[in-house]
Amino acid sequence: MKYTVEAMLTQLGYSFNESVKVQMERIIKNTKDFLTIQKHIVQLSDALKPFQAHIAMSNSNDYLKIKNESEKNSIKTVDNIILDWAQKYKIALEKVDGKNTYYILGFKS
């Protein structure tokens, strides 16, 4: 299933406007094999919502980021969900130093 830029933004909770559209287009272009992993990104986004964790567009890099803002007693559980997801779907992540945040780099081929 191929999502449009607008549909992907909506799935991630963004309002559609020209600036976020351009930013998402850069992210899609920069993320290795984005079309291969996009449905898994939406699935992870849905799985993280009950934990106050979410997927967002990075303002500093052209990647999506996973922000684990869970309560202290859930941080490890959410990290495990994220890492298991990445391993299952062969998705490369980069952990941000000192934060509970991961960049989604793309599909590991």
PECOR-V195153 format. One line per field, one symbol per residue. ss: DSSP state (H for helix, E for strand, L for the rest). psi: psi as a letter, one per 40 degrees, with the letter a starting at -180 (. if undefined). burial: 1 if it has 16 or more other ideal C-beta (glycine too) atoms within 10 Angstrom, else 0. A space follows every 10 residues. Layout:
BEGIN
ss: ???
psi: ???
burial: ???
END
This chain:
BEGIN
ss: LLLLHHHHHH HLLLLLLHHH HHHHHHHHHH LELHHHHHHH HHHHHHHHHH HLEEEEELLL LLLEEEEELL LHHHHHHHHH HHHHHHHHLL EEEEELLLLL EEEEEEELL
psi: hhiidddddd deeiihiddd dddddddddd hhfdddeddd ddddddddde efiihihhee igiiihhgfi ideedddddd ddddddddef hhihhhheif ihihdahh.
burial: 0010100110 1101000001 0011001100 1001001101 1101100100 1011101100 0111111101 0001000110 1100110010 1110000001 111111100
END
